[in-house]
Amino acid sequence: MNNESFENLVQLKQDGKIGWCELALRSEHAAPYIQWCDDHGIEPDDNNAELYLEQTEEKLYGDEPEMVTV
């Protein structure tokens, strides 16, 4: 099991060290993301990883206002 925190992975993404796909595959979302790709007949890539993570976030947080950092 991966012991990197999601927050650390997000920071790596923000720093340009990893892409969306690597973030998804190195996080606790790896298995569900791979299953989602299989269910949709697609290969994991940055575009669909970003979509998957956005959809997952929406399901988790629903209509809560998005936090904006300045």
CHARMM-style PDB file with segment names, atoms N, HN, CA, C and O in Angstrom:
ATOM      1  N   MET     1       0.858  -1.194   0.000  1.00  0.00      PROA
ATOM      2  CA  MET     1       0.000   0.000   0.000  1.00  0.00      PROA
ATOM      3  C   MET     1       0.887   1.234   0.000  1.00  0.00      PROA
ATOM      4  O   MET     1       1.976   1.236   0.574  1.00  0.00      PROA
ATOM      5  N   ASN     2       0.416   2.249  -0.633  1.00  0.00      PROA
ATOM      6  HN  ASN     2      -0.469   2.247  -1.099  1.00  0.00      PROA
ATOM      7  CA  ASN     2       1.149   3.499  -0.741  1.00  0.00      PROA
ATOM      8  C   ASN     2       1.025   4.277   0.565  1.00  0.00      PROA
ATOM      9  O   ASN     2      -0.065   4.386   1.126  1.00  0.00      PROA
ATOM     10  N   ASN     3       2.143   4.818   1.047  1.00  0.00      PROA
ATOM     11  HN  ASN     3       3.029   4.730   0.591  1.00  0.00      PROA
ATOM     12  CA  ASN     3       2.084   5.573   2.296  1.00  0.00      PROA
ATOM     13  C   ASN     3       2.310   7.065   2.086  1.00  0.00      PROA
ATOM     14  O   ASN     3       2.580   7.786   3.047  1.00  0.00      PROA
ATOM     15  N   GLU     4       2.205   7.537   0.854  1.00  0.00      PROA
ATOM     16  HN  GLU     4       1.985   6.951   0.073  1.00  0.00      PROA
ATOM     17  CA  GLU     4       2.295   8.975   0.591  1.00  0.00      PROA
ATOM     18  C   GLU     4       0.931   9.605   0.848  1.00  0.00      PROA
ATOM     19  O   GLU     4      -0.098   9.045   0.470  1.00  0.00      PROA
ATOM     20  N   SER     5       0.927  10.747   1.480  1.00  0.00      PROA
ATOM     21  HN  SER     5       1.763  11.201   1.787  1.00  0.00      PROA
ATOM     22  CA  SER     5      -0.344  11.415   1.733  1.00  0.00      PROA
ATOM     23  C   SER     5      -0.851  12.060   0.448  1.00  0.00      PROA
ATOM     24  O   SER     5      -0.075  12.454  -0.423  1.00  0.00      PROA
ATOM     25  N   PHE     6      -2.167  12.156   0.355  1.00  0.00      PROA
ATOM     26  HN  PHE     6      -2.798  11.836   1.062  1.00  0.00      PROA
ATOM     27  CA  PHE     6      -2.775  12.787  -0.814  1.00  0.00      PROA
ATOM     28  C   PHE     6      -2.315  14.237  -0.909  1.00  0.00      PROA
ATOM     29  O   PHE     6      -2.087  14.752  -2.004  1.00  0.00      PROA
ATOM     30  N   GLU     7      -2.181  14.886   0.231  1.00  0.00      PROA
ATOM     31  HN  GLU     7      -2.366  14.467   1.120  1.00  0.00      PROA
ATOM     32  CA  GLU     7      -1.739  16.279   0.245  1.00  0.00      PROA
ATOM     33  C   GLU     7      -0.334  16.411  -0.336  1.00  0.00      PROA
ATOM     34  O   GLU     7      -0.055  17.357  -1.072  1.00  0.00      PROA
ATOM     35  N   ASN     8       0.550  15.471  -0.010  1.00  0.00      PROA
ATOM     36  HN  ASN     8       0.323  14.703   0.589  1.00  0.00      PROA
ATOM     37  CA  ASN     8       1.910  15.482  -0.557  1.00  0.00      PROA
ATOM     38  C   ASN     8       1.871  15.282  -2.072  1.00  0.00      PROA
ATOM     39  O   ASN     8       2.601  15.945  -2.809  1.00  0.00      PROA
ATOM     40  N   LEU     9       1.026  14.376  -2.526  1.00  0.00      PROA
ATOM     41  HN  LEU     9       0.434  13.838  -1.927  1.00  0.00      PROA
ATOM     42  CA  LEU     9       0.908  14.131  -3.970  1.00  0.00      PROA
ATOM     43  C   LEU     9       0.360  15.367  -4.693  1.00  0.00      PROA
ATOM     44  O   LEU     9       0.812  15.700  -5.788  1.00  0.00      PROA
ATOM     45  N   VAL    10      -0.603  16.034  -4.083  1.00  0.00      PROA
ATOM     46  HN  VAL    10      -0.971  15.763  -3.193  1.00  0.00      PROA
ATOM     47  CA  VAL    10      -1.144  17.262  -4.681  1.00  0.00      PROA
ATOM     48  C   VAL    10      -0.044  18.315  -4.779  1.00  0.00      PROA
ATOM     49  O   VAL    10       0.052  19.028  -5.778  1.00  0.00      PROA
ATOM     50  N   GLN    11       0.782  18.412  -3.741  1.00  0.00      PROA
ATOM     51  HN  GLN    11       0.703  17.833  -2.929  1.00  0.00      PROA
ATOM     52  CA  GLN    11       1.880  19.376  -3.776  1.00  0.00      PROA
ATOM     53  C   GLN    11       2.853  19.041  -4.903  1.00  0.00      PROA
ATOM     54  O   GLN    11       3.310  19.940  -5.609  1.00  0.00      PROA
ATOM     55  N   LEU    12       3.175  17.759  -5.081  1.00  0.00      PROA
ATOM     56  HN  LEU    12       2.803  17.029  -4.508  1.00  0.00      PROA
ATOM     57  CA  LEU    12       4.042  17.349  -6.188  1.00  0.00      PROA
ATOM     58  C   LEU    12       3.415  17.725  -7.533  1.00  0.00      PROA
ATOM     59  O   LEU    12       4.118  18.150  -8.450  1.00  0.00      PROA
ATOM     60  N   LYS    13       2.096  17.568  -7.649  1.00  0.00      PROA
ATOM     61  HN  LYS    13       1.525  17.222  -6.905  1.00  0.00      PROA
ATOM     62  CA  LYS    13       1.392  17.944  -8.883  1.00  0.00      PROA
ATOM     63  C   LYS    13       1.486  19.448  -9.089  1.00  0.00      PROA
ATOM     64  O   LYS    13       1.767  19.905 -10.197  1.00  0.00      PROA
ATOM     65  N   GLN    14       1.256  20.215  -8.045  1.00  0.00      PROA
ATOM     66  HN  GLN    14       1.027  19.844  -7.145  1.00  0.00      PROA
ATOM     67  CA  GLN    14       1.314  21.670  -8.155  1.00  0.00      PROA
ATOM     68  C   GLN    14       2.721  22.142  -8.498  1.00  0.00      PROA
ATOM     69  O   GLN    14       2.886  23.155  -9.178  1.00  0.00      PROA
ATOM     70  N   ASP    15       3.737  21.415  -8.032  1.00  0.00      PROA
ATOM     71  HN  ASP    15       3.603  20.593  -7.480  1.00  0.00      PROA
ATOM     72  CA  ASP    15       5.125  21.762  -8.325  1.00  0.00      PROA
ATOM     73  C   ASP    15       5.556  21.298  -9.713  1.00  0.00      PROA
ATOM     74  O   ASP    15       6.679  21.573 -10.136  1.00  0.00      PROA
ATOM     75  N   GLY    16       4.671  20.597 -10.426  1.00  0.00      PROA
ATOM     76  HN  GLY    16       3.758  20.374 -10.082  1.00  0.00      PROA
ATOM     77  CA  GLY    16       4.983  20.129 -11.770  1.00  0.00      PROA
ATOM     78  C   GLY    16       5.865  18.888 -11.798  1.00  0.00      PROA
ATOM     79  O   GLY    16       6.448  18.565 -12.833  1.00  0.00      PROA
ATOM     80  N   LYS    17       5.967  18.195 -10.678  1.00  0.00      PROA
ATOM     81  HN  LYS    17       5.494  18.457  -9.837  1.00  0.00      PROA
ATOM     82  CA  LYS    17       6.827  17.006 -10.608  1.00  0.00      PROA
ATOM     83  C   LYS    17       6.109  15.739 -11.028  1.00  0.00      PROA
ATOM     84  O   LYS    17       6.750  14.773 -11.442  1.00  0.00      PROA
ATOM     85  N   ILE    18       4.785  15.728 -10.927  1.00  0.00      PROA
ATOM     86  HN  ILE    18       4.264  16.512 -10.590  1.00  0.00      PROA
ATOM     87  CA  ILE    18       3.987  14.599 -11.394  1.00  0.00      PROA
ATOM     88  C   ILE    18       2.761  15.142 -12.115  1.00  0.00      PROA
ATOM     89  O   ILE    18       2.394  16.305 -11.946  1.00  0.00      PROA
ATOM     90  N   GLY    19       2.138  14.300 -12.912  1.00  0.00      PROA
ATOM     91  HN  GLY    19       2.436  13.355 -13.049  1.00  0.00      PROA
ATOM     92  CA  GLY    19       0.909  14.668 -13.614  1.00  0.00      PROA
ATOM     93  C   GLY    19      -0.301  14.087 -12.898  1.00  0.00      PROA
ATOM     94  O   GLY    19      -0.177  13.440 -11.859  1.00  0.00      PROA
ATOM     95  N   TRP    20      -1.481  14.332 -13.477  1.00  0.00      PROA
ATOM     96  HN  TRP    20      -1.583  14.858 -14.322  1.00  0.00      PROA
ATOM     97  CA  TRP    20      -2.729  13.844 -12.896  1.00  0.00      PROA
ATOM     98  C   TRP    20      -2.752  12.330 -12.793  1.00  0.00      PROA
ATOM     99  O   TRP    20      -3.183  11.776 -11.782  1.00  0.00      PROA
ATOM    100  N   CYS    21      -2.282  11.656 -13.850  1.00  0.00      PROA
ATOM    101  HN  CYS    21      -1.932  12.106 -14.671  1.00  0.00      PROA
ATOM    102  CA  CYS    21      -2.327  10.199 -13.862  1.00  0.00      PROA
ATOM    103  C   CYS    21      -1.460   9.631 -12.744  1.00  0.00      PROA
ATOM    104  O   CYS    21      -1.892   8.740 -12.013  1.00  0.00      PROA
ATOM    105  N   GLU    22      -0.259  10.133 -12.611  1.00  0.00      PROA
ATOM    106  HN  GLU    22       0.092  10.857 -13.205  1.00  0.00      PROA
ATOM    107  CA  GLU    22       0.625   9.638 -11.556  1.00  0.00      PROA
ATOM    108  C   GLU    22       0.045   9.933 -10.178  1.00  0.00      PROA
ATOM    109  O   GLU    22       0.144   9.109  -9.269  1.00  0.00      PROA
ATOM    110  N   LEU    23      -0.559  11.110 -10.025  1.00  0.00      PROA
ATOM    111  HN  LEU    23      -0.639  11.780 -10.763  1.00  0.00      PROA
ATOM    112  CA  LEU    23      -1.196  11.448  -8.752  1.00  0.00      PROA
ATOM    113  C   LEU    23      -2.270  10.408  -8.424  1.00  0.00      PROA
ATOM    114  O   LEU    23      -2.312   9.886  -7.310  1.00  0.00      PROA
ATOM    115  N   ALA    24      -3.128  10.110  -9.386  1.00  0.00      PROA
ATOM    116  HN  ALA    24      -3.094  10.534 -10.291  1.00  0.00      PROA
ATOM    117  CA  ALA    24      -4.200   9.137  -9.146  1.00  0.00      PROA
ATOM    118  C   ALA    24      -3.633   7.758  -8.831  1.00  0.00      PROA
ATOM    119  O   ALA    24      -4.106   7.083  -7.917  1.00  0.00      PROA
ATOM    120  N   LEU    25      -2.626   7.343  -9.582  1.00  0.00      PROA
ATOM    121  HN  LEU    25      -2.242   7.892 -10.324  1.00  0.00      PROA
ATOM    122  CA  LEU    25      -2.083   5.993  -9.426  1.00  0.00      PROA
ATOM    123  C   LEU    25      -1.251   5.824  -8.155  1.00  0.00      PROA
ATOM    124  O   LEU    25      -1.062   4.700  -7.689  1.00  0.00      PROA
ATOM    125  N   ARG    26      -0.756   6.915  -7.594  1.00  0.00      PROA
ATOM    126  HN  ARG    26      -0.910   7.827  -7.972  1.00  0.00      PROA
ATOM    127  CA  ARG    26       0.050   6.842  -6.370  1.00  0.00      PROA
ATOM    128  C   ARG    26      -0.781   7.124  -5.118  1.00  0.00      PROA
ATOM    129  O   ARG    26      -0.267   7.070  -4.001  1.00  0.00      PROA
ATOM    130  N   SER    27      -2.051   7.421  -5.308  1.00  0.00      PROA
ATOM    131  HN  SER    27      -2.468   7.465  -6.215  1.00  0.00      PROA
ATOM    132  CA  SER    27      -2.913   7.773  -4.176  1.00  0.00      PROA
ATOM    133  C   SER    27      -3.798   6.593  -3.780  1.00  0.00      PROA
ATOM    134  O   SER    27      -3.740   5.515  -4.372  1.00  0.00      PROA
ATOM    135  N   GLU    28      -4.610   6.835  -2.769  1.00  0.00      PROA
ATOM    136  HN  GLU    28      -4.657   7.711  -2.288  1.00  0.00      PROA
ATOM    137  CA  GLU    28      -5.576   5.834  -2.341  1.00  0.00      PROA
ATOM    138  C   GLU    28      -6.665   5.599  -3.381  1.00  0.00      PROA
ATOM    139  O   GLU    28      -7.469   4.677  -3.248  1.00  0.00      PROA
ATOM    140  N   HSD    29      -6.689   6.431  -4.412  1.00  0.00      PROA
ATOM    141  HN  HSD    29      -6.035   7.180  -4.521  1.00  0.00      PROA
ATOM    142  CA  HSD    29      -7.668   6.311  -5.488  1.00  0.00      PROA
ATOM    143  C   HSD    29      -7.209   5.386  -6.607  1.00  0.00      PROA
ATOM    144  O   HSD    29      -7.932   5.212  -7.589  1.00  0.00      PROA
ATOM    145  N   ALA    30      -6.029   4.789  -6.487  1.00  0.00      PROA
ATOM    146  HN  ALA    30      -5.441   4.931  -5.690  1.00  0.00      PROA
ATOM    147  CA  ALA    30      -5.447   4.002  -7.576  1.00  0.00      PROA
ATOM    148  C   ALA    30      -6.365   2.870  -8.046  1.00  0.00      PROA
ATOM    149  O   ALA    30      -6.698   2.796  -9.229  1.00  0.00      PROA
ATOM    150  N   ALA    31      -6.768   2.006  -7.144  1.00  0.00      PROA
ATOM    151  HN  ALA    31      -6.497   2.067  -6.183  1.00  0.00      PROA
ATOM    152  CA  ALA    31      -7.589   0.856  -7.535  1.00  0.00      PROA
ATOM    153  C   ALA    31      -8.936   1.281  -8.120  1.00  0.00      PROA
ATOM    154  O   ALA    31      -9.329   0.771  -9.169  1.00  0.00      PROA
ATOM    155  N   PRO    32      -9.659   2.208  -7.466  1.00  0.00      PROA
ATOM    156  CA  PRO    32     -10.928   2.633  -8.062  1.00  0.00      PROA
ATOM    157  C   PRO    32     -10.738   3.342  -9.420  1.00  0.00      PROA
ATOM    158  O   PRO    32     -11.569   3.202 -10.317  1.00  0.00      PROA
ATOM    159  N   TYR    33      -9.648   4.096  -9.559  1.00  0.00      PROA
ATOM    160  HN  TYR    33      -8.973   4.209  -8.831  1.00  0.00      PROA
ATOM    161  CA  TYR    33      -9.372   4.779 -10.831  1.00  0.00      PROA
ATOM    162  C   TYR    33      -9.103   3.763 -11.939  1.00  0.00      PROA
ATOM    163  O   TYR    33      -9.621   3.905 -13.047  1.00  0.00      PROA
ATOM    164  N   ILE    34      -8.304   2.749 -11.652  1.00  0.00      PROA
ATOM    165  HN  ILE    34      -7.883   2.634 -10.752  1.00  0.00      PROA
ATOM    166  CA  ILE    34      -8.024   1.721 -12.656  1.00  0.00      PROA
ATOM    167  C   ILE    34      -9.310   0.990 -13.029  1.00  0.00      PROA
ATOM    168  O   ILE    34      -9.541   0.704 -14.204  1.00  0.00      PROA
ATOM    169  N   GLN    35     -10.139   0.688 -12.048  1.00  0.00      PROA
ATOM    170  HN  GLN    35      -9.952   0.920 -11.093  1.00  0.00      PROA
ATOM    171  CA  GLN    35     -11.423   0.035 -12.330  1.00  0.00      PROA
ATOM    172  C   GLN    35     -12.309   0.934 -13.181  1.00  0.00      PROA
ATOM    173  O   GLN    35     -12.964   0.457 -14.108  1.00  0.00      PROA
ATOM    174  N   TRP    36     -12.338   2.220 -12.881  1.00  0.00      PROA
ATOM    175  HN  TRP    36     -11.806   2.608 -12.128  1.00  0.00      PROA
ATOM    176  CA  TRP    36     -13.129   3.191 -13.644  1.00  0.00      PROA
ATOM    177  C   TRP    36     -12.656   3.221 -15.094  1.00  0.00      PROA
ATOM    178  O   TRP    36     -13.473   3.250 -16.014  1.00  0.00      PROA
ATOM    179  N   CYS    37     -11.335   3.215 -15.298  1.00  0.00      PROA
ATOM    180  HN  CYS    37     -10.672   3.192 -14.550  1.00  0.00      PROA
ATOM    181  CA  CYS    37     -10.794   3.182 -16.665  1.00  0.00      PROA
ATOM    182  C   CYS    37     -11.221   1.901 -17.372  1.00  0.00      PROA
ATOM    183  O   CYS    37     -11.652   1.943 -18.524  1.00  0.00      PROA
ATOM    184  N   ASP    38     -11.103   0.763 -16.691  1.00  0.00      PROA
ATOM    185  HN  ASP    38     -10.753   0.729 -15.755  1.00  0.00      PROA
ATOM    186  CA  ASP    38     -11.520  -0.514 -17.277  1.00  0.00      PROA
ATOM    187  C   ASP    38     -13.002  -0.492 -17.630  1.00  0.00      PROA
ATOM    188  O   ASP    38     -13.396  -0.954 -18.701  1.00  0.00      PROA
ATOM    189  N   ASP    39     -13.821   0.043 -16.735  1.00  0.00      PROA
ATOM    190  HN  ASP    39     -13.501   0.418 -15.865  1.00  0.00      PROA
ATOM    191  CA  ASP    39     -15.268   0.107 -16.968  1.00  0.00      PROA
ATOM    192  C   ASP    39     -15.611   0.954 -18.190  1.00  0.00      PROA
ATOM    193  O   ASP    39     -16.617   0.711 -18.856  1.00  0.00      PROA
ATOM    194  N   HSD    40     -14.769   1.953 -18.484  1.00  0.00      PROA
ATOM    195  HN  HSD    40     -13.952   2.150 -17.943  1.00  0.00      PROA
ATOM    196  CA  HSD    40     -15.017   2.852 -19.607  1.00  0.00      PROA
ATOM    197  C   HSD    40     -14.205   2.483 -20.849  1.00  0.00      PROA
ATOM    198  O   HSD    40     -14.292   3.160 -21.873  1.00  0.00      PROA
ATOM    199  N   GLY    41     -13.423   1.417 -20.759  1.00  0.00      PROA
ATOM    200  HN  GLY    41     -13.352   0.867 -19.927  1.00  0.00      PROA
ATOM    201  CA  GLY    41     -12.641   0.955 -21.903  1.00  0.00      PROA
ATOM    202  C   GLY    41     -11.557   1.933 -22.332  1.00  0.00      PROA
ATOM    203  O   GLY    41     -11.285   2.087 -23.522  1.00  0.00      PROA
ATOM    204  N   ILE    42     -10.938   2.596 -21.353  1.00  0.00      PROA
ATOM    205  HN  ILE    42     -11.160   2.471 -20.386  1.00  0.00      PROA
ATOM    206  CA  ILE    42      -9.909   3.588 -21.657  1.00  0.00      PROA
ATOM    207  C   ILE    42      -8.632   3.260 -20.899  1.00  0.00      PROA
ATOM    208  O   ILE    42      -8.655   2.556 -19.889  1.00  0.00      PROA
ATOM    209  N   GLU    43      -7.527   3.777 -21.398  1.00  0.00      PROA
ATOM    210  HN  GLU    43      -7.508   4.348 -22.218  1.00  0.00      PROA
ATOM    211  CA  GLU    43      -6.241   3.636 -20.730  1.00  0.00      PROA
ATOM    212  C   GLU    43      -6.036   4.832 -19.794  1.00  0.00      PROA
ATOM    213  O   GLU    43      -6.442   5.946 -20.124  1.00  0.00      PROA
ATOM    214  N   PRO    44      -5.418   4.618 -18.641  1.00  0.00      PROA
ATOM    215  CA  PRO    44      -5.133   5.744 -17.748  1.00  0.00      PROA
ATOM    216  C   PRO    44      -4.252   6.791 -18.442  1.00  0.00      PROA
ATOM    217  O   PRO    44      -3.249   6.453 -19.070  1.00  0.00      PROA
ATOM    218  N   ASP    45      -4.640   8.053 -18.320  1.00  0.00      PROA
ATOM    219  HN  ASP    45      -5.455   8.328 -17.810  1.00  0.00      PROA
ATOM    220  CA  ASP    45      -3.822   9.160 -18.810  1.00  0.00      PROA
ATOM    221  C   ASP    45      -4.154  10.409 -18.000  1.00  0.00      PROA
ATOM    222  O   ASP    45      -5.076  10.404 -17.184  1.00  0.00      PROA
ATOM    223  N   ASP    46      -3.398  11.476 -18.233  1.00  0.00      PROA
ATOM    224  HN  ASP    46      -2.649  11.481 -18.896  1.00  0.00      PROA
ATOM    225  CA  ASP    46      -3.587  12.690 -17.434  1.00  0.00      PROA
ATOM    226  C   ASP    46      -4.990  13.278 -17.581  1.00  0.00      PROA
ATOM    227  O   ASP    46      -5.564  13.754 -16.601  1.00  0.00      PROA
ATOM    228  N   ASN    47      -5.551  13.251 -18.795  1.00  0.00      PROA
ATOM    229  HN  ASN    47      -5.086  12.864 -19.591  1.00  0.00      PROA
ATOM    230  CA  ASN    47      -6.862  13.861 -19.006  1.00  0.00      PROA
ATOM    231  C   ASN    47      -7.966  13.130 -18.252  1.00  0.00      PROA
ATOM    232  O   ASN    47      -8.768  13.752 -17.556  1.00  0.00      PROA
ATOM    233  N   ASN    48      -8.002  11.789 -18.397  1.00  0.00      PROA
ATOM    234  HN  ASN    48      -7.350  11.284 -18.963  1.00  0.00      PROA
ATOM    235  CA  ASN    48      -9.090  11.102 -17.711  1.00  0.00      PROA
ATOM    236  C   ASN    48      -8.827  10.976 -16.213  1.00  0.00      PROA
ATOM    237  O   ASN    48      -9.773  10.838 -15.438  1.00  0.00      PROA
ATOM    238  N   ALA    49      -7.569  11.019 -15.790  1.00  0.00      PROA
ATOM    239  HN  ALA    49      -6.800  11.130 -16.420  1.00  0.00      PROA
ATOM    240  CA  ALA    49      -7.271  11.018 -14.355  1.00  0.00      PROA
ATOM    241  C   ALA    49      -7.784  12.297 -13.708  1.00  0.00      PROA
ATOM    242  O   ALA    49      -8.353  12.264 -12.617  1.00  0.00      PROA
ATOM    243  N   GLU    50      -7.580  13.416 -14.382  1.00  0.00      PROA
ATOM    244  HN  GLU    50      -7.118  13.443 -15.268  1.00  0.00      PROA
ATOM    245  CA  GLU    50      -8.092  14.686 -13.862  1.00  0.00      PROA
ATOM    246  C   GLU    50      -9.615  14.639 -13.763  1.00  0.00      PROA
ATOM    247  O   GLU    50     -10.188  15.050 -12.754  1.00  0.00      PROA
ATOM    248  N   LEU    51     -10.267  14.139 -14.807  1.00  0.00      PROA
ATOM    249  HN  LEU    51      -9.802  13.805 -15.626  1.00  0.00      PROA
ATOM    250  CA  LEU    51     -11.728  14.012 -14.798  1.00  0.00      PROA
ATOM    251  C   LEU    51     -12.185  13.113 -13.653  1.00  0.00      PROA
ATOM    252  O   LEU    51     -13.106  13.461 -12.915  1.00  0.00      PROA
ATOM    253  N   TYR    52     -11.542  11.963 -13.509  1.00  0.00      PROA
ATOM    254  HN  TYR    52     -10.793  11.680 -14.109  1.00  0.00      PROA
ATOM    255  CA  TYR    52     -11.913  11.031 -12.445  1.00  0.00      PROA
ATOM    256  C   TYR    52     -11.776  11.682 -11.067  1.00  0.00      PROA
ATOM    257  O   TYR    52     -12.681  11.586 -10.238  1.00  0.00      PROA
ATOM    258  N   LEU    53     -10.660  12.335 -10.830  1.00  0.00      PROA
ATOM    259  HN  LEU    53      -9.925  12.414 -11.504  1.00  0.00      PROA
ATOM    260  CA  LEU    53     -10.437  12.955  -9.523  1.00  0.00      PROA
ATOM    261  C   LEU    53     -11.426  14.090  -9.265  1.00  0.00      PROA
ATOM    262  O   LEU    53     -11.876  14.270  -8.133  1.00  0.00      PROA
ATOM    263  N   GLU    54     -11.768  14.856 -10.302  1.00  0.00      PROA
ATOM    264  HN  GLU    54     -11.402  14.710 -11.221  1.00  0.00      PROA
ATOM    265  CA  GLU    54     -12.768  15.915 -10.135  1.00  0.00      PROA
ATOM    266  C   GLU    54     -14.128  15.318  -9.796  1.00  0.00      PROA
ATOM    267  O   GLU    54     -14.820  15.811  -8.905  1.00  0.00      PROA
ATOM    268  N   GLN    55     -14.512  14.259 -10.503  1.00  0.00      PROA
ATOM    269  HN  GLN    55     -13.950  13.859 -11.227  1.00  0.00      PROA
ATOM    270  CA  GLN    55     -15.801  13.614 -10.226  1.00  0.00      PROA
ATOM    271  C   GLN    55     -15.822  13.024  -8.821  1.00  0.00      PROA
ATOM    272  O   GLN    55     -16.832  13.109  -8.122  1.00  0.00      PROA
ATOM    273  N   THR    56     -14.715  12.432  -8.412  1.00  0.00      PROA
ATOM    274  HN  THR    56     -13.895  12.363  -8.979  1.00  0.00      PROA
ATOM    275  CA  THR    56     -14.618  11.847  -7.076  1.00  0.00      PROA
ATOM    276  C   THR    56     -14.749  12.931  -6.014  1.00  0.00      PROA
ATOM    277  O   THR    56     -15.440  12.747  -5.012  1.00  0.00      PROA
ATOM    278  N   GLU    57     -14.083  14.061  -6.235  1.00  0.00      PROA
ATOM    279  HN  GLU    57     -13.521  14.211  -7.049  1.00  0.00      PROA
ATOM    280  CA  GLU    57     -14.163  15.172  -5.296  1.00  0.00      PROA
ATOM    281  C   GLU    57     -15.595  15.694  -5.195  1.00  0.00      PROA
ATOM    282  O   GLU    57     -16.081  15.981  -4.101  1.00  0.00      PROA
ATOM    283  N   GLU    58     -16.267  15.814  -6.338  1.00  0.00      PROA
ATOM    284  HN  GLU    58     -15.873  15.581  -7.227  1.00  0.00      PROA
ATOM    285  CA  GLU    58     -17.655  16.287  -6.323  1.00  0.00      PROA
ATOM    286  C   GLU    58     -18.546  15.347  -5.523  1.00  0.00      PROA
ATOM    287  O   GLU    58     -19.420  15.795  -4.782  1.00  0.00      PROA
ATOM    288  N   LYS    59     -18.323  14.034  -5.674  1.00  0.00      PROA
ATOM    289  HN  LYS    59     -17.613  13.669  -6.276  1.00  0.00      PROA
ATOM    290  CA  LYS    59     -19.117  13.069  -4.915  1.00  0.00      PROA
ATOM    291  C   LYS    59     -18.841  13.192  -3.420  1.00  0.00      PROA
ATOM    292  O   LYS    59     -19.756  13.077  -2.604  1.00  0.00      PROA
ATOM    293  N   LEU    60     -17.577  13.426  -3.062  1.00  0.00      PROA
ATOM    294  HN  LEU    60     -16.834  13.519  -3.725  1.00  0.00      PROA
ATOM    295  CA  LEU    60     -17.206  13.521  -1.652  1.00  0.00      PROA
ATOM    296  C   LEU    60     -17.721  14.791  -0.998  1.00  0.00      PROA
ATOM    297  O   LEU    60     -18.179  14.767   0.144  1.00  0.00      PROA
ATOM    298  N   TYR    61     -17.644  15.906  -1.727  1.00  0.00      PROA
ATOM    299  HN  TYR    61     -17.272  15.926  -2.654  1.00  0.00      PROA
ATOM    300  CA  TYR    61     -17.925  17.202  -1.121  1.00  0.00      PROA
ATOM    301  C   TYR    61     -19.224  17.831  -1.571  1.00  0.00      PROA
ATOM    302  O   TYR    61     -19.639  18.847  -1.012  1.00  0.00      PROA
ATOM    303  N   GLY    62     -19.869  17.261  -2.556  1.00  0.00      PROA
ATOM    304  HN  GLY    62     -19.531  16.436  -3.010  1.00  0.00      PROA
ATOM    305  CA  GLY    62     -21.173  17.734  -2.992  1.00  0.00      PROA
ATOM    306  C   GLY    62     -21.199  19.202  -3.340  1.00  0.00      PROA
ATOM    307  O   GLY    62     -20.399  19.674  -4.147  1.00  0.00      PROA
ATOM    308  N   ASP    63     -22.120  19.925  -2.731  1.00  0.00      PROA
ATOM    309  HN  ASP    63     -22.770  19.542  -2.075  1.00  0.00      PROA
ATOM    310  CA  ASP    63     -22.332  21.330  -3.062  1.00  0.00      PROA
ATOM    311  C   ASP    63     -21.565  22.285  -2.170  1.00  0.00      PROA
ATOM    312  O   ASP    63     -21.854  23.482  -2.158  1.00  0.00      PROA
ATOM    313  N   GLU    64     -20.587  21.779  -1.418  1.00  0.00      PROA
ATOM    314  HN  GLU    64     -20.352  20.806  -1.427  1.00  0.00      PROA
ATOM    315  CA  GLU    64     -19.807  22.676  -0.573  1.00  0.00      PROA
ATOM    316  C   GLU    64     -19.051  23.669  -1.446  1.00  0.00      PROA
ATOM    317  O   GLU    64     -18.576  23.306  -2.523  1.00  0.00      PROA
ATOM    318  N   PRO    65     -18.934  24.893  -1.006  1.00  0.00      PROA
ATOM    319  CA  PRO    65     -18.193  25.887  -1.788  1.00  0.00      PROA
ATOM    320  C   PRO    65     -16.729  25.464  -1.942  1.00  0.00      PROA
ATOM    321  O   PRO    65     -16.117  24.923  -1.021  1.00  0.00      PROA
ATOM    322  N   GLU    66     -16.196  25.726  -3.123  1.00  0.00      PROA
ATOM    323  HN  GLU    66     -16.694  26.166  -3.871  1.00  0.00      PROA
ATOM    324  CA  GLU    66     -14.806  25.390  -3.391  1.00  0.00      PROA
ATOM    325  C   GLU    66     -13.887  26.341  -2.631  1.00  0.00      PROA
ATOM    326  O   GLU    66     -14.114  27.551  -2.613  1.00  0.00      PROA
ATOM    327  N   MET    67     -12.855  25.792  -2.006  1.00  0.00      PROA
ATOM    328  HN  MET    67     -12.672  24.809  -2.021  1.00  0.00      PROA
ATOM    329  CA  MET    67     -11.894  26.622  -1.294  1.00  0.00      PROA
ATOM    330  C   MET    67     -10.955  27.248  -2.308  1.00  0.00      PROA
ATOM    331  O   MET    67     -10.411  26.559  -3.171  1.00  0.00      PROA
ATOM    332  N   VAL    68     -10.770  28.534  -2.203  1.00  0.00      PROA
ATOM    333  HN  VAL    68     -11.212  29.094  -1.502  1.00  0.00      PROA
ATOM    334  CA  VAL    68      -9.895  29.259  -3.109  1.00  0.00      PROA
ATOM    335  C   VAL    68      -8.690  29.726  -2.300  1.00  0.00      PROA
ATOM    336  O   VAL    68      -8.840  30.335  -1.241  1.00  0.00      PROA
ATOM    337  N   THR    69      -7.484  29.431  -2.813  1.00  0.00      PROA
ATOM    338  HN  THR    69      -7.362  28.936  -3.673  1.00  0.00      PROA
ATOM    339  CA  THR    69      -6.287  29.915  -2.144  1.00  0.00      PROA
ATOM    340  C   THR    69      -5.677  31.012  -2.981  1.00  0.00      PROA
ATOM    341  O   THR    69      -5.603  30.922  -4.206  1.00  0.00      PROA
ATOM    342  N   VAL    70      -5.249  32.035  -2.304  1.00  0.00      PROA
ATOM    343  HN  VAL    70      -5.309  32.108  -1.308  1.00  0.00      PROA
ATOM    344  CA  VAL    70      -4.680  33.191  -2.996  1.00  0.00      PROA
ATOM    345  C   VAL    70      -3.194  33.260  -2.738  1.00  0.00      PROA
ATOM    346  OT1 VAL    70      -2.523  34.165  -3.234  1.00  0.00      PROA
TER     347      VAL     70
END
